[in-house]
């Protein structure tokens, strides 16, 4: 999906039938390998018919897939390698990077090594998304003072700069007032059709009634921490993916991609379960994921805890870049900053603006804070899908902070 709508060499046009060249494609200075994961999303399939995965098993599957790729293209092994992803890729990226390091350590065959140098996460899931979402929403004018003050008064144990899902204390019988205040807060955001992926963007996709049903399902657990039934896969949550749905269901496209003919209708809405993962992580509820017509069951086993994985990677010599479009609410820049700061790493340089050239003038593309081994970068005006929202700035960010010291 991202390869044909964000950073790949070709993008799907609005007609859903044709492609155009992406002049800000990320493969202009590096090889770009796009992999569908976990098995069961997109056109990927499992001949065994078993579609179950979790945060760690998908990483091992990705590592195995990379080894098969390099087995076919061994001359690419000597290149520096970067694992990159966005959204729930906040989980996929560090777990896959660690799987690569563990695979390297377990083999004595030098021809099997993957030259991992860096991990890159864009608007990714982390354990600080919960309260930061509330703070971000209020200070961006998306919540009334009345609702915000009720939340803070009803949930006194929740504080800025702290990790953990917002609703975790609220869904227990111990704090029904916090649960009620949290429900008021989130239902306000969603009922008002705020595009949680880009708060300044318009809201397409599902009608208001469907969104209200989703919120009710998420915030009305039958038992503490559990949803009454699995979330379906037909929600769009303000995203308009009609052109992708159209293109990937063209017979000639499916044939050219060698898609398994037994696979059902391709739908970007099936990818909305990534949003379910994020919302469940934010709210502190757990649910089984039904992600594909094959009914993939995905278990978010790490519960959004990624900073320990970052530290392991840094300790093993792999640097990181954490970047955020600053208009995203669901995986917001504030929570990303809190997560990076929680590592307690030495700061190498003060926060500063980074720029790109637009016409004959320099423009501010965002801000950067450099820590030992990891950089925190924002992209000004971009939402959750940074290369889609601000492609020129995203490409410059890639050049400045990701490819700057690689070969």
Buried (B, 14 or more C-beta within 10 A) or exposed (E): BBBBBBBBBEBBEEEBEEBEEBEBBBBBEBEBBEBBBBBBBBEBBBEEEEBBBBBBBBBBBBBEBBBEBBEEEEEBBEBEBBBBBBBBBBBBBBBBBBBBBBBBEEEEEEEBBBBBBBBBBBBBBBBBBBBBBBBBBBEBEBBEEEBBEBBBEBBEEBEEEBBBBBBBBBBBEEBEBBBBBBBBBBBBBBEEBBBBBBBEBEBBBBEEEEBBBBBEBBBEBEEBBEBEEBBBBEBBBBBBBBBBBBBBBEEEBBEEEEBEEEBEEBBBBBBBBBBBBBBBBBBBBBBBBBBBBBBBBBBBBBBBBBBEBBBBBBEBEBBBBBBBBBBBBBBBBBBBBBBBBBBEBEEEEEEEEBBBEEEEEEBEBBBBBBBEBBBBBBBBBBBBBBBBBBBBBBBBBBBBBBBEEBE
